[in-house]
Amino acid sequence: MRDFTSKTYISLIEAINNAGYCFQTVEEFLVKPAKKVVVLRHDSDIWPGHDLKIARIENSYNVKATYYFRIPHTFKIEIISKIKNLGHEIGYHYENLADTKGNYSKAIKSFGQKLEKLRQIYPVKTVVMHGRPLSKWDSRKLWDKYSLKDFGLIGEPYLSIDYNAVFYLTDNGSRWDGERMSIRDTVNSNFDYSFRTTFQLIEAFKNGKLPNQIIINAHAARWNDNLGIWVYRYFLQKAKNIAKYFLKLFFH
């Protein structure tokens, strides 16, 4: 069986359910975290139609997740509205400091404008940084100078969660152990788990070997049923992983 397909994602959802975890959105988790919970976070970097497909799968299992959209790259009103109507949380996947090449005043102005654009569809309460590996600017640095609260926001997953208490998993690089190739999609954590494939992760859920509070960052565009697109993404991701490894080694 191929990894990173809809069928594999369904198997993951079922394994989480069967292991006794509940699901919360990022907003729900920040407000009142459940004791045994998985938070599904989806960063919509490209191909927002894939987010809608994953959102429908989750809805069929009565699962709520959080979807973060880039503006303008994945800002498709019809798609975002459909995902909202399925009961999911919507947030802003911001990259304003990278967009403005480090100009803080322009970046925060752009942040506010784009946030309000998204709020015309959904009352956004959480946002998360888009990594932009080719940029030297980390947009999270905005919050060294400005405040999330000034925008009516309750949190940013990279900044508002203690990852020594909450286990973080990301499919960055189309693998679950891609820390060496990830420029910014990383967290400081004392957890010592390593999974290469989704099938290994599913087995860990089945065997009860995982912590009680988990955040999973799954990029919907990585999960493809079309064999041609899957093969294209597979080899493209291998090349990108090599490039990001050397970028991280020499420039970050």
N, C-alpha and C positions, 0 to 999 in steps of 0.2 A: 504493500500500500504506500502511495506517495504521501509525504508529509506536506503540510501547509495547503490543504484542500478543505472544502466545506465539510466533507465527510469526517476528516480528522478533527476539525474544529467542533463538530457535533459530538464526537467521541470525548473530547476534552470537557465540554459542558456537562455531558452525562456523568463523567467520572467525578467532577466537582460536586454535582448534585448528590451522587451516590455516597460521597465521602462525608456528607452531612453539613456542607458549607451553605450558608445563605449568600445572596448577592446584594451588594449595595452600589449605588453610584458614588462618584468621588464626593459630591456634595453631601450625600447622606452619611458617608463614612467620616467626613470631617466634622459633621454636626454631632453624630451619635454613633460611633463605631460599634458594630456587632462583635460578639466575642469570637465567633467562628465564621469568617467571612472571606469572600473573594470579591475584589473590585476589578471589574473589567474596564480597562482604559483603551480607547482606540484613537490614535493620532492619525488624522486623515491628511496624509502628505500628498497623495495623488489618487486619481481614479475614485472619486467619492461614490460612484455607483456600487463599488465593492462594499463600502460601509453600509449602504442600504441593504445589501444582500445579507451581510452578517447581522445587522440589526433585526432583520426579519427572522433569521434563525434563532436568535436569542429570545425574541418575543414569543416564538412558538414554544419555548421552554419556560415562559413567564420570568425571564431574566431581564433585569435592567442594567444598562451599561452607560458609560460616558463617552461621548464622541467629541473630539476637538478638531475644529476646522480652520484651515489657513485661509486668509483673505488676501488676494482674490483667488488663489490657486485652486482651492476646493470648495469655494463658496457658491454652492448651487442651491438656491432657495427652495426649489421643489423637493430636492432630495433631503435637505436638512429638515424641512417641514414634515416629511413622511417619517423620518427617524424620530423626530419629536413626538409625533402622533402615536408611535409605537411604545411610548412611555420612557424613552431614554433621555438622559441629560445631555445638553448641548453646551460646549465650551469653546473658547477661542484658543487656537494654536498659534501663539504669537511669535514673531521674529523681527520685531521693529528695530531693535538696536543693530541687528545685522543689515536690515534694509537701509538704514540711514548711515551705515559705516561708522557707528560710534557716536553719532550726534544725539546726545541724550534729550535735548529739548524737542527736536523733531521727532524722535522715537516715541516719546511719551504722548505727544500730540497725536501721532498716527495711531498709537495704541488705543487712545480714547475714542477716536473716530471710528476705528474698525470694530471695537467692542460694541459701540452703540449700533452699528450696522447689523451685527449679529443679534443684538437684543431686540431688534424689530421682529425677530422670529421666536426668540426664547429668552427668558429672564436669566441671563448668564450669571452664575455665582462663582465659577472656578475657571481658571485659565492654565495653560501649560506651554512651556517654551518649545519651539521647534528648533532642533539642533543646528541646522545649516553647517555641516562639517567643513565646507570649503571657506567659510567665513571665520575670521579671527575673533569676531564679536559674539559674546555669549549674552543673549537677550535677557537672561535672568539677572544680569547686573543692573538692569533698570531698577530693581527693588532694593538696591543699596542706596539709591537716591530718592526713590518715590515709594508710595505705600499702596498696596493692594486695596486696603480699606477705603482709600480715597475714591476708588472706582466701584464701591459697593461689592467688592469681591471677598469671599471668605477664605480663599486659599489657592495655592499653586502646588500641585503634587510633588514637584522636586524640592520645594522649600518648606512645605507645611506638614510633612510627615516624617516621623522618626523611623528610618529604615533599619535601625537595630532592633526595633520592635515589630516592624511590618516587613515581610519578605517581598522583595521586588523581583519580578521576572519580566524580561522584554524579549521579543522576537527580532530585535534589531540584528540585521545580517542574515535573516532567515534561519536562525538557530537560537537556542536559549542560553548559550554560553559564549556570546559574542563580545564580552567585555573588552578584549584586546583590540577589537576592530571598531569599537564605538567611541566616537569623539566626545559626545555630551550626554548620550542616553545611558548614564551610569549614576549610581548612588553609593554613598558610603554605608557599608553594612558589615556586620559581624557574622552574618549567616554564611555557612560553608556548604552550600548545595551547588551541584553542577549538573545540568541536563543539556545534552546536545539536541535531542529530537523531542517532538511533542509526544511521541510514544513512550519515551522514558518518563516524561512529566506525568502522563496519564497513569503509568504504573505506580509512580510515587503517591499520587492521590489514592489509588486503589489500596495501596499498602499502608496508608495512614502515616506516611513519613514526613509530612510537611507541616509547617507552623500553622497556627490558627488564624492568623491575619495575613492575607496575601493580596498584592496588587499585580495584575497581569497586564502588561502593555502589548496588545496585539494589533499590528498594523493590517487593516483589512485588505489592502492592496497586495499583501504577500500571500494571501490565501486564495489560490486559483484552481478552478476545476478544468479550465481549458488547457489541454496538454501543450499546445503551442505556446501559449502565454506562460505557462508554468516553466517550460524548458527555457524560454527566453529570460524569465526572471531569475531562474536558477543560475545560469551562466553570467548574467549581468551582475547578480549579487556576489558571486565569487570574485569577479574583477573588482567590484566596489569594496569588498572586504579587504582585499590586498592593498588597494589604494589607501583606504582609511587606516589600516594598520601602520603604514609608513608615514601618513600624515600625523598620526598620533605620536609616533616614535620621534619624529624630527621637528614638528612644528607646534605641538600642544603640550 
